[in-house]
Amino acid sequence: MLDKSPLPPAVNVPNDLAAHWMPFTANRAFKKAPRLLAGAKDMHYFTVDGRKIIDAASGMWCTNAGHGRTQISSAIAKQAEALDYAPPFQFGIPQSFELASRIADLAPAGLDHVFFCNSGSEAADTALKIALAYHQIQGQGTRTRLIGRERGYHGVGFGGTSVGGIVNNRKMFGTLLAGVDHLPHTYDRDKQAFSKGEPEYGAHFADELERLVNLHGASTIAAVIVEPMAGSTGVLPPPKGYLKRLREITQKHGILLIFDEVITGYGRLGYAFAAERYGVLPDLLTFAKGITNGAAPMGGVIVRDTIHDAFMSGPDYAVELTHGYTYSAHPLACAAALATLDIYRDEKLFERARKLEPKFADAVMSLKGEPGVLDIRTLGLTAGIDIAPRPDQPGKRGFDSLNSAFHDHDIMLRIAGDTLALTPPLIVSEDQIGEIIEKVAKVIRATA
């Protein structure tokens, strides 16, 4: 159940905001009207001036179990006192092995080995490197091409940016990695508008992989990486049958399939992983965000047995994969993750999300008639609401909505251009869903 421990005291408000160059933020606009947070509990943030903000974004797709879970913070504190850091190269800690086993148990059968890192970006780059190295080991060194998807997001490393397909994330950074191609995105508003769950139309978009195989040759392609549900681009659910078709084509041509489940993992779609929801077994699966409920940085890649085992050859004293991070499987992150998995299990939060999904979808669809609403898409406890952009100012109405939501209507939501994304914690109540929708309606009207 939710704990009710006292709120932490508010932090002092800085009077100089200049030194911090904030990520993915309109810095100049922010510093004119800061959105500063001082605390959080359950479904709410608390601002530095004492206002209570309902969190309709799970922070940043992270806090699936809600905020201020003392079970997690206590586990972190206890671990810090016992062991603050241990080197992950050539040494280990019991907690990392316990955590890997528990993650493998949650994953679909066959995904049994976990490589830890510290973020979704690192997880994507790690998965891509494992895929390339695997083909080298298998004597198929010509398989070096990587295929992503338009409107895909796989973090901000050079590998993830290269296979990603959000133009503003790519255009400032030159040519990025060579040998990368992209599938088309799966969204067609004319045929999919106002879909609850997976749209009926669009499975054929997967067939574009055959075209890329014919263009480049299967023997040159190492891996395809997709998000089961594209999240950061504005919530694009996969069409019915799309992921299964993609799996069939990759298997046919010996291409590895990577699911980026940084957003969809740990209950967002009502299951531990989207792979389970769709009955599709990828070769590698990335995770981050929800694994620690956002309380500590952690990410990782879950790898199929056949891929892992291919590396386990040669002298047993030799390093099998020359890759890793100083903070891989950090003791504090492991403690946070173990406590988080306990909460998910004990409170049955994945099952709860599955039960709430139709009620959440109905509530969000009630916004259909609000001013300038062009489309609404729902999947799991996630929704994307496209609003009509301001003439010659793409993204401005979305930005105004973010500000209006926070400053005027006491709600945190996410934006992707002129799309509003709702991704509440899995602990959200039906009454709180109603409150979120009421507030979002006011935001849409205020920015029309």
C-alpha positions in Angstrom: 0.0 0.0 0.0 1.0 3.6 -0.3 3.2 4.9 2.6 2.2 8.1 4.3 5.5 9.3 5.8 6.0 13.1 6.3 7.0 15.2 3.3 10.7 16.3 3.1 11.3 20.0 3.8 11.4 22.3 0.8 14.8 23.2 -0.6 16.1 26.7 -0.7 15.3 28.5 -3.9 18.5 29.6 -5.8 18.6 33.2 -6.9 20.9 32.6 -9.8 19.9 30.1 -12.5 22.5 30.9 -15.1 25.1 28.2 -14.4 22.9 25.2 -15.1 22.6 24.4 -18.8 19.5 22.2 -18.7 18.9 19.2 -21.0 16.1 19.1 -23.6 14.9 22.4 -22.2 14.2 25.8 -23.6 16.7 27.3 -21.1 15.9 31.0 -21.7 12.2 30.6 -21.4 12.6 28.4 -18.3 14.7 30.9 -16.5 12.1 33.6 -17.1 9.4 31.5 -15.5 11.0 28.5 -13.7 9.2 25.3 -13.0 11.0 24.3 -9.8 10.1 21.3 -7.7 10.9 20.7 -4.1 9.3 17.5 -3.1 7.1 14.6 -4.2 4.7 12.1 -2.7 2.5 9.4 -4.2 0.7 11.1 -7.2 2.0 14.6 -6.6 5.0 16.9 -6.9 5.3 20.0 -4.6 6.7 23.2 -5.9 9.1 25.5 -4.1 6.2 27.8 -3.3 4.1 25.0 -1.8 1.7 24.1 -4.6 0.6 20.5 -5.1 1.0 19.4 -8.8 -0.6 16.1 -9.9 1.9 14.1 -11.9 0.4 12.9 -15.1 3.8 12.0 -16.6 5.4 9.6 -14.0 8.1 12.2 -13.8 9.6 11.2 -17.1 8.0 7.8 -17.7 10.0 6.6 -14.6 8.0 6.7 -11.3 5.6 3.8 -12.1 5.0 3.2 -8.4 4.5 6.8 -7.5 6.7 9.1 -5.5 8.3 9.1 -2.1 8.3 5.3 -1.6 10.2 4.9 1.7 10.7 1.2 1.0 13.0 2.3 -1.9 14.7 5.2 -0.1 15.3 3.0 3.0 16.9 0.3 0.8 19.2 2.9 -0.8 20.2 4.3 2.6 20.9 0.9 4.1 23.0 -0.1 1.1 25.0 3.1 1.2 26.0 2.5 4.7 27.0 -1.1 4.0 28.7 -0.7 0.6 28.7 2.6 -1.3 30.6 1.4 -4.4 32.2 -1.6 -5.8 34.0 -1.9 -9.1 31.9 -3.9 -11.7 34.9 -5.0 -13.7 36.3 -8.3 -12.4 34.4 -7.9 -9.1 30.7 -8.3 -8.1 28.1 -7.8 -5.4 25.4 -10.2 -4.4 22.6 -7.7 -5.1 23.5 -7.5 -8.9 23.2 -11.3 -9.3 19.9 -11.4 -7.4 18.5 -8.5 -9.4 19.6 -10.0 -12.8 17.8 -13.2 -11.8 14.6 -11.4 -10.9 14.6 -9.4 -14.1 15.2 -12.5 -16.2 12.3 -14.2 -14.4 10.0 -11.3 -15.4 11.2 -11.4 -19.0 9.8 -13.8 -21.6 11.3 -17.2 -21.6 14.6 -17.3 -23.5 15.7 -13.8 -22.4 17.8 -15.0 -19.5 21.0 -12.8 -19.3 21.2 -9.2 -18.1 23.9 -6.7 -18.9 23.6 -3.6 -16.6 24.3 0.0 -17.5 23.0 3.3 -16.2 20.4 4.7 -18.5 18.2 4.1 -21.5 20.7 5.8 -23.8 23.5 3.5 -22.6 21.2 0.5 -22.9 20.5 1.2 -26.5 24.2 1.7 -27.4 25.0 -1.5 -25.4 22.4 -3.5 -27.3 23.7 -2.3 -30.7 27.3 -3.1 -29.7 26.3 -6.6 -28.5 24.5 -7.2 -31.8 27.5 -6.1 -33.9 29.9 -8.2 -31.8 27.7 -11.3 -32.0 27.8 -11.3 -35.8 31.6 -10.9 -35.6 31.8 -14.0 -33.3 29.5 -15.9 -35.6 31.8 -15.3 -38.6 29.4 -12.9 -40.2 31.5 -9.7 -40.0 29.7 -8.2 -43.0 26.6 -7.7 -40.9 27.3 -4.1 -39.7 24.3 -2.2 -40.9 21.8 -1.0 -38.2 18.2 -0.2 -38.9 16.0 2.0 -36.8 12.7 3.6 -37.5 11.4 7.1 -38.3 10.1 8.9 -35.2 11.9 6.4 -33.0 13.8 7.4 -29.9 16.7 5.4 -28.5 18.5 7.9 -26.3 21.3 10.3 -27.0 24.4 8.2 -27.5 25.9 8.2 -30.9 24.5 4.8 -31.7 21.0 5.6 -30.3 20.9 8.9 -32.0 21.9 7.3 -35.3 19.2 4.7 -35.3 16.7 7.2 -33.8 14.3 8.9 -36.1 13.3 12.2 -34.5 14.8 14.8 -36.8 15.4 17.5 -34.2 17.5 15.1 -32.2 19.7 14.3 -35.2 20.1 17.3 -37.4 22.7 19.2 -35.3 25.2 16.3 -35.0 26.5 15.7 -38.4 26.4 12.3 -40.2 26.4 10.2 -37.0 27.2 6.5 -37.6 27.6 5.3 -41.1 25.6 2.3 -42.4 22.3 3.1 -40.8 18.9 3.0 -42.4 15.3 3.6 -41.2 11.9 1.9 -41.5 8.9 4.2 -41.9 7.0 5.1 -38.8 3.6 3.4 -38.3 1.3 6.3 -38.0 -1.4 7.3 -40.5 -3.9 9.7 -39.0 -6.4 9.3 -41.8 -6.8 5.6 -41.1 -5.9 5.4 -37.4 -7.4 8.5 -35.7 -8.8 8.2 -32.2 -7.7 4.6 -31.8 -7.9 2.9 -28.4 -5.1 0.4 -28.2 -3.4 -1.0 -31.3 -4.9 0.4 -34.5 -6.3 -2.0 -37.0 -4.5 -0.5 -39.9 -0.7 -0.5 -40.4 0.8 -4.0 -40.1 2.0 -3.7 -43.6 4.5 -1.0 -42.6 6.7 -3.9 -41.3 7.1 -5.1 -44.9 9.3 -2.1 -45.7 12.1 -4.2 -44.0 12.0 -6.5 -47.0 12.7 -3.5 -49.2 15.7 -2.5 -47.1 16.9 -6.1 -47.3 16.6 -6.0 -51.0 18.4 -2.7 -51.1 21.4 -3.5 -48.8 21.4 -7.4 -48.8 20.6 -9.4 -45.7 24.2 -10.3 -45.2 25.0 -6.7 -44.4 22.3 -6.1 -41.8 23.1 -6.7 -38.1 20.0 -5.6 -36.3 16.7 -3.8 -36.3 15.8 -1.7 -33.2 12.3 -0.5 -32.5 10.2 0.7 -29.6 7.1 -1.6 -29.3 5.2 1.7 -28.6 7.0 4.8 -29.8 6.8 7.0 -26.7 8.9 10.2 -26.9 7.6 11.0 -30.4 4.1 11.4 -29.1 2.7 7.9 -28.3 2.4 5.7 -31.4 0.9 2.3 -30.6 2.0 -0.5 -32.9 -0.6 -1.6 -35.4 -2.1 -5.0 -34.8 0.2 -7.7 -36.2 3.1 -5.3 -36.9 5.6 -6.5 -34.4 4.9 -10.2 -35.2 5.5 -9.4 -38.9 8.7 -7.6 -38.1 9.8 -10.6 -36.1 9.0 -13.0 -38.9 11.1 -10.9 -41.4 14.1 -10.6 -39.2 14.2 -14.3 -38.4 13.8 -15.1 -42.1 17.0 -13.1 -42.9 19.1 -13.8 -39.8 18.7 -10.2 -38.5 18.6 -9.6 -34.8 15.5 -7.8 -33.4 16.0 -5.4 -30.5 13.0 -4.1 -28.5 13.7 -0.8 -26.8 11.5 -1.1 -23.7 12.9 1.8 -21.7 9.4 3.3 -21.7 7.2 0.3 -22.1 8.9 -1.9 -19.5 7.7 -2.4 -15.9 4.0 -2.1 -16.3 3.4 0.8 -18.6 1.4 -1.4 -20.9 0.0 -3.7 -18.2 2.8 -6.3 -18.4 6.4 -6.5 -17.2 7.4 -6.0 -20.8 5.6 -5.2 -24.0 7.1 -8.3 -25.5 4.8 -10.3 -23.3 1.7 -8.2 -24.3 2.4 -8.9 -27.9 3.7 -12.4 -27.7 6.8 -11.5 -29.6 10.3 -12.6 -28.5 13.1 -10.2 -29.5 16.7 -11.1 -29.4 17.6 -8.3 -27.1 15.5 -6.1 -24.9 16.5 -2.8 -23.3 15.2 -1.4 -20.1 15.7 1.6 -17.7 13.4 4.2 -16.1 10.9 2.1 -14.2 13.4 -0.5 -13.0 14.3 1.8 -10.0 11.1 3.8 -10.0 13.4 6.7 -11.0 15.1 6.7 -7.6 18.6 5.9 -9.0 20.1 5.7 -12.5 20.0 2.2 -14.0 19.5 0.6 -17.3 20.3 -2.7 -19.0 19.9 -5.2 -21.8 18.3 -8.6 -21.5 19.8 -11.0 -24.0 18.7 -14.3 -25.5 20.6 -17.4 -24.4 21.9 -18.1 -27.9 23.5 -14.7 -28.1 25.0 -14.8 -24.6 26.3 -18.3 -25.1 28.1 -17.4 -28.3 30.4 -15.1 -26.4 31.3 -17.8 -23.8 34.1 -19.4 -25.8 37.9 -19.1 -25.7 40.0 -19.2 -22.5 37.9 -18.8 -19.4 40.2 -16.0 -18.1 39.6 -13.8 -21.1 37.1 -11.0 -21.1 34.2 -12.1 -23.4 32.7 -8.6 -24.1 35.0 -5.5 -23.9 32.2 -3.2 -22.9 30.8 -1.7 -19.6 30.6 1.3 -17.4 32.1 2.4 -14.1 28.7 2.5 -12.5 27.3 -0.7 -14.1 25.2 -2.5 -11.4 25.9 0.2 -8.9 25.1 -1.0 -5.4 22.7 1.8 -4.6 20.9 1.3 -8.0 20.6 -2.4 -7.3 19.1 -1.8 -3.9 16.6 0.6 -5.4 15.7 -1.8 -8.2 15.2 -4.8 -5.8 12.9 -2.7 -3.6 11.0 -1.4 -6.6 10.4 -4.9 -8.0 9.1 -5.9 -4.5 6.5 -3.0 -4.7 5.4 -4.0 -8.3 4.9 -7.6 -7.1 3.3 -7.0 -3.8 0.9 -4.3 -5.0 0.2 -6.1 -8.3 0.8 -2.8 -10.2 1.2 -4.4 -13.6 -2.2 -6.1 -13.2 -3.6 -2.9 -11.9 -2.5 -1.0 -15.0 -4.1 -3.7 -17.2 -7.4 -3.4 -15.3 -7.4 0.4 -15.5 -6.5 0.6 -19.2 -10.1 0.7 -20.7 -11.3 3.2 -18.1 -8.2 5.4 -18.8 -8.8 5.2 -22.5 -12.5 6.1 -22.2 -11.6 9.1 -20.0 -8.9 10.4 -22.4 -11.2 10.0 -25.4 -13.7 12.3 -23.7 -11.3 15.1 -24.8 -12.1 14.5 -28.5 -14.4 17.5 -28.8 -12.0 20.0 -27.1 -10.7 22.9 -29.3 -8.2 21.9 -31.9 -7.9 18.2 -30.8 -6.8 16.4 -34.0 -6.2 12.9 -32.7 -6.0 10.9 -29.5 -4.1 7.6 -29.1 -4.2 5.4 -26.0 -2.3 2.3 -25.0 -1.9 0.9 -21.5 -1.7 3.8 -19.1 -0.4 6.1 -21.8 -2.1 8.6 -24.2 -1.0 11.0 -26.9 -3.2 14.0 -27.7 -2.4 15.9 -30.9 -3.5 19.5 -30.8 -3.6 21.9 -33.7 -0.4 23.9 -33.9 -0.3 27.7 -34.0 0.2 29.0 -37.6 3.9 29.2 -38.5 4.9 28.3 -34.9 5.1 24.5 -34.7 5.6 23.4 -31.1 4.5 26.7 -29.6 1.1 25.6 -28.5 2.6 22.5 -26.9 5.1 24.6 -25.1 2.3 27.0 -24.0 0.4 23.9 -22.7 3.3 22.8 -20.6 3.5 26.2 -19.0 -0.2 26.6 -18.5 -0.5 23.1 -17.0 2.2 23.8 -14.5 1.6 27.4 -13.6 -2.2 27.7 -13.9 -3.7 24.2 -13.5 -1.4 22.3 -11.1 -0.6 19.4 -13.4 2.6 18.0 -14.9 2.3 16.5 -18.4 4.8 15.9 -21.2 4.9 17.4 -24.6 6.3 16.3 -27.9 6.0 19.2 -30.2 2.2 19.9 -30.3 1.3 16.5 -28.7 0.4 16.2 -25.1 1.5 12.9 -23.5 -0.2 11.5 -20.4 1.6 8.7 -18.6 0.5 8.7 -15.0 2.0 6.4 -12.3 0.4 3.0 -12.1 -1.0 3.9 -8.7 -3.4 6.5 -10.2 -7.0 6.1 -9.0 -10.1 6.5 -11.1 -10.9 9.7 -9.3 -7.4 11.0 -10.1 -7.8 10.0 -13.8 -10.9 12.2 -13.8 -9.0 15.0 -12.2 -6.2 14.7 -14.8 -8.6 14.8 -17.7 -10.5 17.8 -16.3 -7.2 19.7 -15.9 -6.0 18.7 -19.4 -9.3 20.0 -20.8 -8.7 23.3 -19.2 -5.2 23.5 -20.6 -6.4 22.7 -24.1 -9.1 25.4 -23.9 -6.6 27.9 -22.4 -4.2 27.5 -25.3 -6.7 27.2 -28.1 
